[in-house]
Amino acid sequence: MNRHSCRDCGVINCKNQDKKYPKFCPTKDLTDDEIIEIEKLYNEDNNRQISRISAEIEDEFYYKYTRVEEIIEFAKRMKMNKIGIAACVGLFEVT
């Protein structure tokens, strides 16, 4: 199974609603109620900021930075002073 993300899209219909969603897009089948609920979640606490900065990091540094470097950049943009990174098997090759 191919796993796609917004980065694979290129259509960006979710922003302007003037094009056709790609087949792999999970947002194409959302109901109005689901969209309202998702928008509420985005606006809770600092979810909007986290989502925006995460997308910026992926756009700017995908395949350029290691995961650890991406986490450090994310922490800087979130104005975090202290972070802890727990190592796992997935991080062994990039640390």
N, CA, C and O atoms as a DFTB+ gen file, in Angstrom:
380 C
 N C O
     1  1       0.837      -1.179       0.000
     2  2       0.000       0.000       0.000
     3  2       0.884       1.245       0.000
     4  3       1.776       1.362       0.840
     5  1       0.655       2.165      -0.916
     6  2       1.375       3.426      -0.947
     7  2       0.784       4.383       0.068
     8  3      -0.433       4.557       0.134
     9  1       1.646       5.002       0.858
    10  2       1.189       5.988       1.825
    11  2       1.515       7.363       1.266
    12  3       2.672       7.671       0.980
    13  1       0.506       8.171       1.117
    14  2       0.682       9.514       0.581
    15  2       0.437      10.540       1.668
    16  3      -0.212      10.261       2.676
    17  1       0.961      11.721       1.448
    18  2       0.702      12.836       2.349
    19  2       0.385      14.059       1.501
    20  3       0.409      13.998       0.272
    21  1       0.093      15.152       2.157
    22  2      -0.201      16.400       1.440
    23  2       0.977      16.813       0.559
    24  3       0.788      17.466      -0.467
    25  1       2.170      16.440       0.951
    26  2       3.365      16.777       0.172
    27  2       3.309      16.163      -1.226
    28  3       3.870      16.726      -2.165
    29  1       2.648      15.028      -1.377
    30  2       2.555      14.345      -2.666
    31  2       1.495      14.947      -3.581
    32  3       1.426      14.598      -4.759
    33  1       0.679      15.837      -3.059
    34  2      -0.519      16.285      -3.762
    35  2      -0.227      17.183      -4.964
    36  3      -0.420      16.770      -6.107
    37  1       0.225      18.376      -4.717
    38  2       0.456      19.321      -5.800
    39  2      -0.796      20.022      -6.282
    40  3      -0.699      21.048      -6.956
    41  1      -1.970      19.502      -5.960
    42  2      -3.239      20.086      -6.405
    43  2      -3.673      21.210      -5.467
    44  3      -4.121      22.265      -5.917
    45  1      -3.540      20.983      -4.188
    46  2      -3.900      21.924      -3.127
    47  2      -5.346      22.390      -3.255
    48  3      -5.646      23.567      -3.058
    49  1      -6.221      21.478      -3.579
    50  2      -7.646      21.800      -3.679
    51  2      -8.244      22.142      -2.320
    52  3      -9.223      22.883      -2.244
    53  1      -7.667      21.611      -1.255
    54  2      -8.193      21.876       0.087
    55  2      -8.129      23.361       0.419
    56  3      -8.881      23.835       1.271
    57  1      -7.248      24.097      -0.238
    58  2      -7.124      25.533       0.031
    59  2      -8.141      26.344      -0.765
    60  3      -8.835      27.186      -0.194
    61  1      -8.241      26.108      -2.063
    62  2      -9.074      26.955      -2.930
    63  2     -10.390      26.328      -3.376
    64  3     -11.294      27.033      -3.825
    65  1     -10.500      25.011      -3.256
    66  2     -11.710      24.294      -3.668
    67  2     -12.067      24.557      -5.137
    68  3     -13.245      24.654      -5.484
    69  1     -11.056      24.671      -5.989
    70  2     -11.317      24.958      -7.402
    71  2     -10.770      23.880      -8.348
    72  3     -10.781      24.052      -9.566
    73  1     -10.295      22.771      -7.775
    74  2      -9.746      21.684      -8.583
    75  2     -10.292      20.358      -8.081
    76  3     -11.089      20.320      -7.143
    77  1      -9.870      19.292      -8.697
    78  2     -10.298      17.954      -8.285
    79  2      -9.233      17.344      -7.365
    80  3      -8.037      17.413      -7.647
    81  1      -9.695      16.749      -6.265
    82  2      -8.770      16.091      -5.351
    83  2      -8.129      14.884      -6.023
    84  3      -8.773      14.232      -6.845
    85  1      -6.872      14.568      -5.692
    86  2      -6.288      13.324      -6.193
    87  2      -6.980      12.132      -5.534
    88  3      -7.562      12.270      -4.458
    89  1      -6.920      10.987      -6.162
    90  2      -7.613       9.796      -5.645
    91  2      -7.179       9.425      -4.235
    92  3      -7.990       8.931      -3.453
    93  1      -5.908       9.656      -3.895
    94  2      -5.407       9.245      -2.585
    95  2      -5.760      10.209      -1.456
    96  3      -5.458       9.918      -0.299
    97  1      -6.380      11.330      -1.750
    98  2      -6.642      12.355      -0.738
    99  2      -7.759      11.934       0.223
   100  3      -8.873      11.648      -0.216
   101  1      -7.470      11.894       1.529
   102  2      -8.510      11.512       2.484
   103  2      -9.557      12.602       2.699
   104  3     -10.640      12.313       3.207
   105  1      -9.263      13.838       2.329
   106  2     -10.218      14.926       2.568
   107  2     -11.345      14.983       1.549
   108  3     -12.340      15.672       1.772
   109  1     -11.210      14.276       0.440
   110  2     -12.232      14.373      -0.609
   111  2     -13.574      13.787      -0.199
   112  3     -14.600      14.139      -0.781
   113  1     -13.588      12.905       0.786
   114  2     -14.825      12.243       1.200
   115  2     -15.368      12.743       2.540
   116  3     -16.261      12.120       3.113
   117  1     -14.843      13.849       3.038
   118  2     -15.302      14.366       4.329
   119  2     -16.686      14.998       4.222
   120  3     -17.015      15.641       3.225
   121  1     -17.481      14.806       5.258
   122  2     -18.790      15.466       5.327
   123  2     -18.598      16.869       5.888
   124  3     -17.542      17.181       6.438
   125  1     -19.611      17.711       5.752
   126  2     -19.539      19.063       6.308
   127  2     -19.330      19.028       7.820
   128  3     -18.569      19.829       8.362
   129  1     -20.003      18.103       8.499
   130  2     -19.846      17.977       9.951
   131  2     -18.418      17.583      10.328
   132  3     -17.872      18.085      11.311
   133  1     -17.821      16.693       9.555
   134  2     -16.440      16.292       9.824
   135  2     -15.481      17.462       9.616
   136  3     -14.541      17.644      10.390
   137  1     -15.716      18.240       8.589
   138  2     -14.875      19.413       8.326
   139  2     -14.970      20.404       9.478
   140  3     -13.953      20.944       9.914
   141  1     -16.174      20.648       9.972
   142  2     -16.369      21.560      11.105
   143  2     -15.622      21.043      12.334
   144  3     -14.960      21.816      13.027
   145  1     -15.722      19.751      12.607
   146  2     -15.035      19.153      13.758
   147  2     -13.516      19.265      13.618
   148  3     -12.824      19.570      14.588
   149  1     -13.006      19.022      12.428
   150  2     -11.566      19.123      12.182
   151  2     -11.095      20.557      12.375
   152  3     -10.045      20.790      12.975
   153  1     -11.861      21.521      11.872
   154  2     -11.494      22.926      12.051
   155  2     -11.462      23.305      13.529
   156  3     -10.600      24.075      13.950
   157  1     -12.390      22.772      14.317
   158  2     -12.377      23.023      15.766
   159  2     -11.094      22.480      16.387
   160  3     -10.469      23.140      17.218
   161  1     -10.709      21.277      15.979
   162  2      -9.489      20.673      16.516
   163  2      -8.252      21.490      16.151
   164  3      -7.365      21.682      16.983
   165  1      -8.191      21.969      14.916
   166  2      -7.059      22.792      14.496
   167  2      -6.948      24.059      15.332
   168  3      -5.846      24.553      15.571
   169  1      -8.072      24.581      15.771
   170  2      -8.068      25.837      16.518
   171  2      -7.908      25.656      18.025
   172  3      -7.813      26.645      18.752
   173  1      -7.876      24.424      18.506
   174  2      -7.669      24.167      19.930
   175  2      -6.214      24.406      20.302
   176  3      -5.296      24.065      19.557
   177  1      -6.030      25.002      21.474
   178  2      -4.703      25.217      22.049
   179  2      -3.735      25.734      20.986
   180  3      -4.009      26.744      20.338
   181  1      -2.618      25.056      20.807
   182  2      -1.651      25.494      19.799
   183  2      -1.570      24.520      18.622
   184  3      -0.538      24.435      17.956
   185  1      -2.654      23.788      18.366
   186  2      -2.672      22.830      17.253
   187  2      -2.421      23.496      15.907
   188  3      -1.724      22.934      15.062
   189  1      -2.977      24.685      15.695
   190  2      -2.787      25.393      14.421
   191  2      -1.304      25.696      14.201
   192  3      -0.766      25.467      13.118
   193  1      -0.658      26.211      15.241
   194  2       0.759      26.543      15.137
   195  2       1.598      25.284      14.897
   196  3       2.496      25.287      14.056
   197  1       1.309      24.229      15.622
   198  2       2.042      22.973      15.453
   199  2       1.858      22.435      14.035
   200  3       2.827      22.012      13.405
   201  1       0.634      22.446      13.535
   202  2       0.356      21.948      12.183
   203  2       1.063      22.783      11.127
   204  3       1.647      22.241      10.189
   205  1       1.009      24.105      11.280
   206  2       1.628      25.000      10.301
   207  2       3.141      24.825      10.281
   208  3       3.743      24.676       9.218
   209  1       3.746      24.843      11.455
   210  2       5.200      24.728      11.520
   211  2       5.658      23.345      11.055
   212  3       6.685      23.234      10.386
   213  1       4.927      22.311      11.391
   214  2       5.261      20.958      10.912
   215  2       5.245      20.903       9.389
   216  3       6.145      20.331       8.775
   217  1       4.225      21.496       8.784
   218  2       4.128      21.515       7.320
   219  2       5.267      22.320       6.707
   220  3       5.820      21.930       5.678
   221  1       5.622      23.445       7.335
   222  2       6.741      24.251       6.837
   223  2       8.044      23.453       6.867
   224  3       8.813      23.466       5.905
   225  1       8.281      22.763       7.977
   226  2       9.507      21.974       8.122
   227  2       9.561      20.886       7.049
   228  3      10.595      20.694       6.410
   229  1       8.456      20.178       6.854
   230  2       8.430      19.123       5.836
   231  2       8.681      19.710       4.451
   232  3       9.436      19.140       3.664
   233  1       8.057      20.837       4.150
   234  2       8.213      21.460       2.840
   235  2       9.651      21.917       2.602
   236  3      10.191      21.720       1.513
   237  1      10.261      22.516       3.594
   238  2      11.594      23.088       3.422
   239  2      12.733      22.076       3.537
   240  3      13.764      22.232       2.883
   241  1      12.558      21.043       4.359
   242  2      13.700      20.200       4.691
   243  2      13.533      18.712       4.402
   244  3      14.408      17.922       4.759
   245  1      12.433      18.308       3.766
   246  2      12.206      16.897       3.463
   247  2      13.340      16.368       2.591
   248  3      13.632      16.942       1.542
   249  1      13.971      15.297       3.009
   250  2      15.124      14.687       2.342
   251  2      16.362      15.575       2.342
   252  3      17.326      15.278       1.637
   253  1      16.357      16.645       3.108
   254  2      17.540      17.491       3.259
   255  2      18.101      17.364       4.667
   256  3      19.316      17.318       4.858
   257  1      17.213      17.308       5.651
   258  2      17.601      17.177       7.054
   259  2      17.297      15.767       7.542
   260  3      16.406      15.094       7.023
   261  1      18.048      15.334       8.545
   262  2      17.687      14.097       9.226
   263  2      16.470      14.387      10.104
   264  3      16.100      15.544      10.298
   265  1      15.859      13.345      10.626
   266  2      14.699      13.547      11.510
   267  2      15.081      14.359      12.746
   268  3      14.317      15.207      13.207
   269  1      16.259      14.089      13.265
   270  2      16.708      14.829      14.450
   271  2      16.875      16.307      14.117
   272  3      16.465      17.164      14.899
   273  1      17.467      16.615      12.974
   274  2      17.616      18.015      12.563
   275  2      16.255      18.677      12.360
   276  3      16.080      19.846      12.704
   277  1      15.288      17.939      11.803
   278  2      13.936      18.480      11.644
   279  2      13.307      18.790      12.999
   280  3      12.646      19.815      13.160
   281  1      13.515      17.902      13.972
   282  2      12.972      18.126      15.315
   283  2      13.595      19.374      15.936
   284  3      12.898      20.168      16.567
   285  1      14.892      19.546      15.762
   286  2      15.572      20.728      16.296
   287  2      15.028      21.990      15.641
   288  3      14.768      22.977      16.330
   289  1      14.850      21.977      14.328
   290  2      14.297      23.139      13.616
   291  2      12.879      23.426      14.084
   292  3      12.510      24.584      14.281
   293  1      12.082      22.379      14.263
   294  2      10.716      22.532      14.770
   295  2      10.737      23.192      16.144
   296  3       9.978      24.127      16.402
   297  1      11.602      22.705      17.017
   298  2      11.691      23.259      18.375
   299  2      12.087      24.731      18.351
   300  3      11.555      25.529      19.123
   301  1      13.011      25.095      17.474
   302  2      13.411      26.507      17.352
   303  2      12.228      27.369      16.932
   304  3      11.987      28.427      17.513
   305  1      11.491      26.915      15.921
   306  2      10.364      27.713      15.421
   307  2       9.217      27.790      16.421
   308  3       8.448      28.751      16.419
   309  1       9.105      26.781      17.269
   310  2       8.086      26.787      18.322
   311  2       8.570      27.560      19.551
   312  3       7.854      27.679      20.545
   313  1       9.799      28.082      19.464
   314  2      10.414      28.840      20.558
   315  2      10.544      28.013      21.842
   316  3      10.345      28.509      22.951
   317  1      10.884      26.747      21.651
   318  2      11.113      25.851      22.789
   319  2      12.549      26.029      23.267
   320  3      13.469      26.152      22.459
   321  1      12.731      26.041      24.563
   322  2      14.065      26.215      25.136
   323  2      14.740      24.897      25.473
   324  3      15.967      24.813      25.529
   325  1      13.942      23.881      25.696
   326  2      14.491      22.603      26.128
   327  2      13.642      21.481      25.543
   328  3      12.415      21.507      25.639
   329  1      14.306      20.490      24.933
   330  2      13.575      19.338      24.404
   331  2      14.316      18.066      24.788
   332  3      15.516      18.086      25.062
   333  1      13.598      16.984      24.804
   334  2      14.198      15.677      25.011
   335  2      13.848      14.796      23.830
   336  3      12.711      14.801      23.357
   337  1      14.811      14.050      23.362
   338  2      14.578      13.161      22.229
   339  2      14.902      11.739      22.680
   340  3      16.043      11.440      23.033
   341  1      13.918      10.884      22.667
   342  2      14.120       9.477      23.021
   343  2      14.483       8.714      21.756
   344  3      13.785       8.810      20.747
   345  1      15.557       7.969      21.808
   346  2      15.993       7.206      20.640
   347  2      15.134       5.958      20.474
   348  3      14.714       5.336      21.450
   349  1      14.888       5.613      19.234
   350  2      14.184       4.381      18.908
   351  2      14.876       3.774      17.692
   352  3      15.765       4.393      17.108
   353  1      14.481       2.601      17.321
   354  2      15.097       1.914      16.188
   355  2      15.059       2.789      14.938
   356  3      16.024       2.811      14.174
   357  1      13.961       3.510      14.720
   358  2      13.821       4.356      13.539
   359  2      14.800       5.510      13.496
   360  3      15.066       6.049      12.421
   361  1      15.345       5.905      14.642
   362  2      16.291       7.020      14.682
   363  2      17.753       6.572      14.693
   364  3      18.645       7.403      14.521
   365  1      18.018       5.287      14.890
   366  2      19.397       4.820      14.990
   367  2      20.227       5.189      13.769
   368  3      21.387       5.577      13.909
   369  1      19.660       5.078      12.586
   370  2      20.419       5.332      11.362
   371  2      20.656       6.814      11.107
   372  3      21.548       7.158      10.332
   373  1      19.885       7.705      11.733
   374  2      20.014       9.132      11.444
   375  2      20.620       9.916      12.596
   376  3      20.669      11.145      12.547
   377  1      21.082       9.225      13.629
   378  2      21.700       9.939      14.752
   379  2      23.193       9.767      14.746
   380  3      23.879      10.298      15.619
